[in-house]
Amino acid sequence: VAAKAPLLDDFPGLGLKAYLLRERGVDGAEVNHYAPFYLWASIAGMNRFLWGGGGFANIVSFIGRRPVLHWTGVACERGRAAATAPTMATRVLQPMRDGDPAPAVEQALDEMRQRAGHPDVHTTALAVDPHSWALVHFTLWRERVAAVRDPWYQVLHLSTPHLHEIAGTAF
């Protein structure tokens, strides 16, 4: 990560990439888990990364072509700690009940906006997985917050070349 991560610090179309890690035995993790998280400012940027020579080929050559989970972005907000480097992140998938998804999305959007007001939040985002109809809550934190019970990930590096284009907007 230390050698390769800076290569995406200026990547066209990338809003944010968080290089995340859970280590077995730390914060309740049962296994080691590398979990990069991307927020794209443009579909063209994502496509270039995945098959246009923009970097995914390096991952494929190292560990093979792994499935890429992707979701429909709802909104992204900068938090009160946006000026500091985040050290921790949370990513939570929350199944939605059957029926119209609009009320669940609206409630989650309100919660995301409230979370953005927390003094330790760097950036928070909300997305929907329309395949499984789950909400995806992603938050970067300045540091671990004792009251938060979500699974914690260490932030190894953060690339934010076009975060200014997606933060503060609804998709």
Helices and strands as residue ranges (DSSP letters): G 5-8, E 14-22, E 33-34, E 37-40, H 43-51, H 56-63, E 72-78, E 88-95, H 102-116, E 121-129, E 134-141, E 152-159, H 163-166, E 169-170
